[in-house]
């Protein structure tokens, strides 16, 4: 898992009032990993277009909404460990460009922002949701595929 189970459950409750059970956690973690990898692939393309071998923070395709979620996650003063994220990213095909130390250090906050985006998006999709069912996550995944 990219983020510990109890931490993930805590963050969903704290940020959106949603209770996720253990059966949801793998799907959430996989989705965060996939979207984080997608961000890095797009950042890699930007670095390549700019003739650089290193991916910098400026290469990350962070929309204004994503940046607001990133700041909101930072304001929560929650810590996410880097090691599990790097271990998970190592299971994807390797990037052709190297992550800068700045981008590598940013990975936990990006993962946290993605978690916050997911939790809040579930509330937008269904304002009354407290205990999401698989259909909620199907809709969330479709939404994230369209937007991230």
N, C-alpha and C positions, 0 to 999 in steps of 0.2 A: 504494500500500500504506500502511496505517495505521501499520505498524511495519516497519522495514527487514528485509529477508530474512535477513541474517546474524544480526541481533539476535533475530529470532523463532526461528530455528533454535537459537541458543545458549540461549535461555530454555526452550524445550521440553526440550532435553537436560539443562539444569541443574536444572530443577524436577521432571521426571518421567522422565528417562532415555529420552526418546522422540526418535527421529530423524525429522524431517519433511523431505520433499524439496521441490524448487521447485514441483512440481505441486500440492502441498498448501497452499502459502503464500497464494495468492489466496483460496482457500476459507476459510482461517483468518482472514485479514484481513477478508473480507466478513462473516464471522460476528461477529467482534469489533465491527465497525462497526454491524451491525444490532442487536446486543444493547446497545451503548452508546446508540444512538438510542432503543431501547425504554426504557432507564432514564431518558433525558431527557424522553421523552413522559410517562412516569408522574410524573416530578418536576414537569413543567409542570402536570399535573392537580392535584397537591398545592398548588402555588403559587396556581393559580387558585381552588381551594377555600378557601384562606386569604386571598383578596383581594389578592394581590400580583402585580405585573407582572414581578418578578425571581425567578428560580429560585435558591434558596439550597441549601447543602449539606444542610440539614435536610429538604429536599423530596425528596432522592434516596431511592428505596426500597431501601435497602441492608440486607439481612438480616444476622443475626449471622454466618452463614457467609461472606457476601460481605465483611463487614468484616474477618473473620479473614484472608481471602485478600488483601484490600487491605493489611493490615499485613504479611503474609508477603511480598508483592511489595515493599513499602517496605524490609523487612529485607534483601532481596537487594541493595539499593543499586545498582539498574539505572536508567538514564535512558532515557526515551522522549520523543521530540520532540513538542511541542504542534502545530507547524505542519501536519504531515501529517494529524493528527487533525482539526483545524479545516477543512482543505481537504476532507477526506472527508465531514465532517458537513455541509458546504455543498452537497453533492450530494443531500441529503435535503430533503424539503419543510421550509420554515422553521418554527421554533417560533413560537407566538404570544406567548411570554414570553422575556425576555432572560436569559441566563446571568449570574449574578454573577461578578465577577472570581475569587472563591474557587472557584466551580464550574468555571470555565474552566481555572484552574490545576490543578484536580484531575483533569481529563480524561486526562492521560497515566498517572496512577496507576490510574484506573478501567480504562483499556485494558489496563494491565499485570496488574491483578487478574483481568480477564476471560481473558487469555491463561493465567494460572496456573490458573484454574478449568477452562479447557478442557483443559490438559495433564493436570492431576490427574484430571479426570473420565474422560479416555481410559484412564487406568490403572485406575480403578474399573470401567469397562465391560469392560476386558480387562487383567487384571494382568500378563499376559505380553507385551503389545504393546511392541515396540521400533520397528517400522517400520509405522505405520498404513496401512491400505488404505482406499479410498473408503467401504466399509461401516462402518468405525470412525467416520468423520466423519458419515455418515448417522445413526448412533445418537447421536452427540454432539449433532448439531443437533436431533434430536428431543427429547433430554433437556433441552437449553437452552430450547427452545420451551415445554416444560412448566413449567420452573422460573424462568426469568428474563423 
